[in-house]
Amino acid sequence: MVALAARSPGKISAGWLPALTGAGSARKKRNWRAVAGKYVWWLAAGLILAQVAGCATGGGGGGFGTSRQIDPVTQPAFGETSVLPAPQGQVVGTGPVRVALLLPLSGDPGLAQVGQSMGNAATLAMEAIGRSTGTANNIHLVIKDTGGNAVAARNAAAAAITEGARLIIGPLQAASVQAAGGVARASGVPLIGFSNNSGAASQGIYLLNVLPETEALRSVGYAMSLGRKSFAVVTSRTSSGEVNLAAFRAAASQLGANVTSIFQFDGSSEEDFRNAVSQLIPLIQTGVIDALYLPERLFAPSAAVLMESAQLDKSTFTILGSADWDGDVKVAQTAFLDGALFPAVDPAGYDRLSRAYQTQFGMPPHRLATLASTAVKLANHSLLAGTNPPYQTDQLINSRGFLGDDGGVRFFRNGTNIHQLVIKRLQINGGPQVVDGLKYPPIGR
């Protein structure tokens, strides 16, 4: 794995949930003479395919950190003599290769807050690169606002390409990634987006966020390692629920897990939800099911309340969640979910970023800020930025992958990825604890 020195859907509410669970949820200049062997290489493998659901809201902001204006006339990209035009947008860094960062900085206030936090994290990463004596200063960023919509994202991508960007990182949401990615791909410029919707990925349009397929593989694979043999899943008939169900089915098939039952319900109907859980309960009581996948944090606490009311013996089965659970207050406070397992990115990366972020901005970063930090370090990596031309496909999809703030990630030619994840166990008293360290999920038989 190539070291990069130096993520989940937004929280929404369902009207009937308070009746069961109370209030809604809270929630790294390539010196081309440098020796490539100074980086750490790990092996990663895997194939993640399916359709998945969109991206994020929430989180903290503040103004961007210090930026440094570059002179585009005197700093052409590696191996090039052409002059870069003056860019429109905030410029951060002094390296020769131009990279555009597209984020929602206006429009919907919640989304803009996420974009601001990610922009702050990207600025911190660029400043760390500038201070480092051991990391080449390969790039400068031009930060552009997408306004939180696909049309503005497409226009921002087109402007970035006209201005000489060799890579686009962002935008945030799936529709904006697809719109900006179409323009970028037509111009031969790769894009690394932040959506967790694998439907937005395609050749030349890569996704950096953790995908639901990876989450399901990690959850199911870990449960199987504990001896669990018979699985059930409960999901809503919503776009998010269908995505999670498709990811679960793919993971179970790939790993050879026995799926006994699939329960779906109308996401707007409490009665339909209760009916689905009531059908599940006897199968747990009789030992037909010993592992239950509840990927949607909106509904997991309510399901747990109903199972507790049925006096189910938790020692007879394992409750599994998705990375969507991580950091959710209601999930963490639901007594019957004590001991449940779920996958998550390496918490150490967010903790490191958070310390620097709070020092500079006086508040914690949004959970997705690590994606922006990782994307900047990846864009600055000499393996990618130091080639001519930069960001060649074979380097982006190299089989060793890259080590970022959240752990290892490997891109595939179709634009999807596989991430290293930890497994956490919920503890009502003491918070979630990592019980299985950072690793790629199993990839099947």
Summary of the structure (lengths in Angstrom):
residues: 445
radius of gyration: 22.0
end to end distance: 23.3
largest distance: 73.7
contacts: 1690
relative contact order: 0.18
helix: 37%
strand: 17%
